[in-house]
Amino acid sequence: MKRRIWTAVGLALIVYATAGAGQAQQLKNENLLVGVPQGFKLGFKDSKNGMNMQEFVPAAETVQNWTEMVTVQVFLSRKDLEPSQFLALMQKQWAEACKGSTLTPVASGKVNGYESATVLLRCPLLASTGKPETTMLKAIKGNDSFYVVQRAVRSVPTPERLETMKKYIESVSVCDSRLPSRPCPTVK
């Protein structure tokens, strides 16, 4: 079964849910909904300066030596950040770190009523690793916090792998139990 991670922002709580396991629970307040890819593990977790970050890598890899990584960032109480502007800054930093990098806008608009933007960044050869790197990022402006999820690969991805990355990023959303128009799913 595919595991799902639900990051409940108010408590910085992580709940792993699998079908049929335990009692159903209702998420409270505003939550980032992001799945942990099958076969991935939590490799790094940190909270400082109002930002919670988690990095997930394949079970046999580390955050120092990975082929694929999912990074989840929650900027608590940052209602001032805008998805497109944030991703433009990320693209600028990416370009400075990687000569010949490219950016492709993937989507912008609303996700479950929240402003969001998604980009694809490609680096032909990252100097710090000596490898190509491709990442897809999605930024969502919540009412309580700002959320960024990225799925990266240290390779030139095949069209199939790019499609997997895209589907994963498209599945990322935010919900709020306090708003009937943005309901949260029940977690098993």
N, C-alpha and C positions, 0 to 999 in steps of 0.2 A: 504494500500500500504506500501511496505517496504521503510523506509527512508534510504537515503544514506548520509554519510558525506564525503565531499571532503575537505581535508586539503591542502590548497594551501600554501606551505612552505614559499615562498618569502614574503607573506603578513600575514602569520599566520591567514588566513581567513577561516571561517567555513561557508559552504553553505549547508543548508538542502534542498534537492530536493525531490519532489514528482511528480509522473506522472501527466502531465497536468497542473502543477502550474507555472504560470509566463512564461517569455520568456526564450528561450534556451540561454545559455552562454557557451563560450569556456574557458576552464581552460588555464591559462598561465604559462609557465615555467615548472619546475619540481613539481609534486604533488603526495602526498600519497593518494591512493584510498582505503578507508576503510568504510564499512557500519556500521551504528548504528543499532544494533538489534532492532526489533520491540518491543515496550513496554519499551525501555530503555530511560534514561534521562542523561543529563550531570550533574555529581555530584561534579566534581572538575576540576579546570583548573588553570594552573600556567605556568609562563615563567620566567626562571632565568638561568644564566650562560650558555646561548646558547642552552637551552633545553626547548622545549615546551611540556607540558604534559596535557592530558585530561583523565579523568576517567568517565566511563559511567556505571550506575547500573540500575536495574529494577526500574520502576517509583515509587514503594512503598517503596524502600530501600534507604539507605544512604551509603556514602563511608566508614562510620564507622561501619555499620552493614549491610552487604550484603551477598547474597547467590551466586551471579554471578557478574562479573565485566569485562569490557573491558577497557584496558589501552592503550593509544596511546602516544608514545614518538617520538619527532622529535629532533634530535641532529643537530642543524644548522651548516653548513660548516664543518662537521666532516667527511672528506674524508679519514681519517686515520683509521677508525674503519672497522673491517672485521666481517661479520656475524657469522662465526663459532667461532672465538675467543671471540666475545662479548657474545655469548650464553654459551660458556665454563665458562666464568667468572660468568655469572648469575647462572649456575649450581653449581659452587663452593659456592657462597653466599647462594643459596637455601639449599645446603647440610649442611652448618654451622648453618642455622636457623632451620633445621628440621632433626632430627636424623632418619635414615632409609629411607631417600628420594631416589627416583630413577629418572633417566633420560633416555628417549627413543628418539633417533634421528628420526624425521619424514620425513624430506626431506632436500635436499641441491641442489644447482644448480642455475639456472637463472629464474627470473620472469620478463617477458617483457624485457628481455635483461639485467637485473640487478642481481648481485650476491645476493643470499639469503640463509638462513638456517632456519629450523623450528625444535623445540624440544618440547617434552612433559615432564613436570616435575610433579612428584607426591610426596606428603608428607602425610604419614599415620596419623600424628597428629602434627599440628603446635602448638608449646608451647605458642605462644603469643595469640592464639585464642581458643585453646582447641578443634579445629576441624580439620578434614582432609582438604587438599587443593590440587587441581589439576589445572595446568595451561599449556596452549599451547602458545608458543611464536614464532613469526616470525620476523627475522631481515633482512632488505634489505639495501644494500649499494647503495645509489643514487650517481649521479654525483655531486650534490650540498650539500646533507645532508645524514644523516644516520637515518633509521626509524626502530622502534620496536613496534609491536602490540602484545598484549597478551589478551587471553580470559581465565579467571579463574573461577573456581567454588569451593565453600567451602563445599565439599562433596566428596564421592567416586562416580564418575559419572557412570551412566549406559552406556552400549555400545552405545545406541541411543544418549545420551547426548555427549559422546565423538565424535561421528560422526558429530553432529551439530557443535561442537567446531572445528573439523578438516575442515569441509566445510567452515566455517566462515574464518578461518585463511588462507585457500587456496585462498579465494577470494581477499585477500589483495594484492595490487600491487602498482607500481609507474609508472607514465607516464611523458612525457616531450613534451610540445607543440613545442619546438625548434628542436626536433629530429623526422623526419618522420618515423623512424623505431620504435619509442616508443610513438605513438600518444595518446592524451588524449581524453576521451569521451566528448560529448556535454552534459552539465548539464542543465536539465529543471528546 
